[in-house]
Structures are given as structure tokens and as C-alpha cells.
Amino acid sequence: MEDLTYEKAEHELEQILDDLRNDRIGIDALADKVERASKLIIFCKEKLASTEKKVEDIVKQLGL
């Protein structure tokens, strides 16, 4: 994805959810928004897993 951070992805997901809850997404844009949300969710899951692995590796190197 573009220069996306976890925080930006989370914010965009929150905005999409808020738009859905408040009927601000028309039927023509619904599929695109749902597809974007699914990509953002995958990005966030991968980012969390990657960060967790890095932290675990650092802790192992420190012998903690």
C-alpha cells in the first residue's frame, strides 16, 4: 500500500465504519469502501504480526 502507517489505516477504517453507520456511503460506492476496508484490515493484521515478531526477536536477543 501507499505510505500507509498503522495509525493512518486505523483512522481510515474508523471513518469508513462511521460513514457506514450514518448512511453516508451510497450504494454505488459501497463495494469500493468494503474492498478498501478489507485491504486496510489485512494491512493492520500484517503490521501487528510483524511488530510482534520484531519485539519478540529483540527480547530474545536481550535474553529476557
Secondary structure, 3 states (H helix, E strand, C coil): CCCCCHHHHHHHHHHHHHHHHCCCCCHHHHHHHHHHHHHHHHHHHHHHHHHHHHHHHHHHHHCC
